[in-house]
Amino acid sequence: MLKLFEIFEASTLIIKRNRICWPYSINKVVKEYDFVIIGGGAAGFACAVKLSELSGGDARIAPVNSGPIGGTCVNVGCVPSKALIEAGKLAFESSRTRIQGIRMKTEISFEEVMSWIRRTVNDLRHEKYESLLEKLDGVELIKGRASFRSDSSLTVRQDGRDLEAKGRRYLISTGSRPAVPPIEGLEEAGYVTSDDV
Ligand SMILES: Cc1cc2nc3c(=O)[nH]c(=O)nc-3n(C[C@H](O)[C@H](O)[C@H](O)COP(=O)(O)OP(=O)(O)OC[C@H]3O[C@@H](n4cnc5c(N)ncnc54)[C@H](O)[C@@H]3O)c2cc1C
């Protein structure tokens, strides 16, 4: 009976300010939190950790993240770039010695270097984010892309259905993305950014 009522309620017309509209999805799930954090990068994650600590695990906190957890720094920013720089430095230094008469041959497999970088990224993402997330009281990660639906709620599209997340407070920490400078011929020539190198 209850199920029937829920289905009826979800498919009932909504009459709002003289406008009639259908609910945007009959598959909608509504969840309520004290804090909803949009973005699960370094900033959003640090905020979730601090809120959990300060509330003694009592606050219900939901970071919503559309990409890999950890965002730019661990996945495509600080970590892989510094690993690549370190590899380049080692290759450069090992190919020249300070002593005359000693020559060393350096063999470089870029493929292997890249797979070491990917392993390092995966290990650090697990150590600093994924495994920590399991230990944080009151924190529930929502995977998907969030957009505000009204002043007081947002929707997250995941697996073909909409989740409506309501927060008493929100933090927007959605980071940034690479900017492509307006250089003539660049589009035709092609380019890579730090996100897809
Ligand atoms: C190549 C490179 C090297 C860098 N090196 C360093 C360094 O050595 N030292 C340093 O201090 N900084 C470095 N940075 C900068 C650093 O990575 C960023 O300052 C930092 O990652 C920003 O964190 P953030 O949480 O604000 O954003 P991000 O880490 O970008 O996280 C934002 C998250 O929000 C998600 N998101 C966006 N929109 C939505 C939405 N609508 N719904 C749900 N989720 C959404 C994104 O998918 C992402 O996961 C580097 C950056 C780059 C690109």
The ligand as a Gaussian input file, in Angstrom:
#p B3LYP/6-31G(d) Opt

LIG

0 1
 C       49.749000      20.281000     -13.609000
 C       49.441000      20.887000     -12.248000
 C       50.403000      20.843000     -11.255000
 C       50.126000      21.383000      -9.989000
 N       51.107000      21.340000      -9.028000
 C       50.870000      21.854000      -7.801000
 C       51.860000      21.803000      -6.786000
 O       52.952000      21.282000      -6.978000
 N       51.571000      22.341000      -5.575000
 C       50.343000      22.919000      -5.319000
 O       50.128000      23.406000      -4.202000
 N       49.371000      22.971000      -6.260000
 C       49.600000      22.456000      -7.495000
 N       48.612000      22.507000      -8.457000
 C       47.318000      23.144000      -8.134000
 C       46.418000      22.187000      -7.356000
 O       46.301000      20.946000      -8.036000
 C       45.035000      22.836000      -7.194000
 O       45.190000      24.091000      -6.579000
 C       44.121000      22.006000      -6.329000
 O       44.025000      20.693000      -6.824000
 C       42.743000      22.667000      -6.279000
 O       41.918000      21.859000      -5.470000
 P       40.342000      22.048000      -5.479000
 O       39.788000      21.060000      -4.503000
 O       40.021000      23.478000      -5.325000
 O       39.866000      21.657000      -6.966000
 P       39.998000      20.276000      -7.720000
 O       41.101000      19.456000      -7.166000
 O       40.025000      20.570000      -9.180000
 O       38.646000      19.506000      -7.347000
 C       37.400000      19.886000      -7.843000
 C       36.551000      18.630000      -7.945000
 O       35.195000      19.040000      -8.161000
 C       34.635000      18.173000      -9.137000
 N       33.504000      18.910000      -9.738000
 C       33.529000      20.014000     -10.528000
 N       32.283000      20.421000     -10.826000
 C       31.454000      19.541000     -10.196000
 C       30.024000      19.426000     -10.107000
 N       29.209000      20.292000     -10.722000
 N       29.510000      18.393000      -9.389000
 C       30.304000      17.517000      -8.752000
 N       31.665000      17.586000      -8.782000
 C       32.222000      18.591000      -9.496000
 C       35.770000      17.872000     -10.095000
 O       35.514000      16.688000     -10.834000
 C       36.923000      17.698000      -9.103000
 O       37.015000      16.370000      -8.636000
 C       48.845000      21.963000      -9.714000
 C       47.855000      21.977000     -10.726000
 C       48.143000      21.443000     -11.970000
 C       47.069000      21.457000     -13.043000

